[in-house]
Amino acid sequence: MPIHDDDLQFEQELRRFTPREVAPLPARRSVPRWWPAVIAAGLLLVFGSGLLWRQHRGDEHVPFSKKTTFSTLTLGQSQAALLKGPSLDAAIDELERESRLKDKKPVQGSQTAFKVLGRDEL
Amino acid sequence: MSTTLERDEVEQLYRTHAKALVVFASAMLGNQTKAQDIVHQVFLRLIDRPVSHPENSTAYLYSAVRNAARNEIRSSNRSVELEEAQLWFTVEDDKHGMADVIGERSLRRALWGLPEEQRQIAIMHIWGELTFAVISQVLGINVNTAASRYRYALAQLREIMQAKKV
């Protein structure tokens, strides 16, 4: 298809329409609205995984016996506390106090309630 | 000379091409405001993440705006319609017959009525002053194809606009 003079003239007519002025280029890119949410989610993820990691590491280093407190309570002790104490609450308080004292120095050679229950003698 | 486009160069490119690029994007999106946003995004991206000097910066800019407009259309998930109230061209001269408000609206409608590729070619050639070689780079088509589609576009535009004049 050859270009006719008519085409060139029509092209010139069209060029009389000049594109509108545009706003100047903004100085800075506007921050997208979802950006703070992404930052918050990222921080949560970092803190959450850090917390989980610490917990996990802590579990690995603490021996099982140290994590449990019931190992220092024997059946005899609980029975004695119940007989001795004026009420159930008092017996529990007494057992708790004894348990705290025992936690400070390791118990040696005593039978734990856990072991006794495990023997099927009841 | 720096290997990447400096901010000054980007701003110079903006001053030279922004107006025609906005018409080009408007002709894809049907909306001049969105078109301006798209053009701003493209230039701001060039400032934020400088690219090495393109072989042809005009072709690069038109390709970038075209891709950004296409992404916008895809993400909005709506059919594109012409925003009638927004002008694409200035209306300043009443003496030239066509150059008036009605003429501007007719021109917009006539452009909008063209097949998409012909519309883009017409705008790039008439208002962007791109050669057919550069247009062929932007659209990834043969130079002769670009030239022939332009002529079809021009013929159709003339037909539509003269019909409106009658």
Interface residues (C-beta under 8 A of the other chain):
Chain A: M1 I3 D6 D7 F10 E11 E13 L14 R15 R16 F17 T18 P19 R20 E21 V22 A23 L25 P26 R29
Chain B: E11 Y14 A18 K19 A20 V22 V23 Q32 Q36 V39 H40 F43 L44 R45 I47 D48 L87 W88 F89 T90 E92 D93 H96 M98 A99 G103 E104 L107 I126 W127 S148 R151 Y152 L154 L157 R158
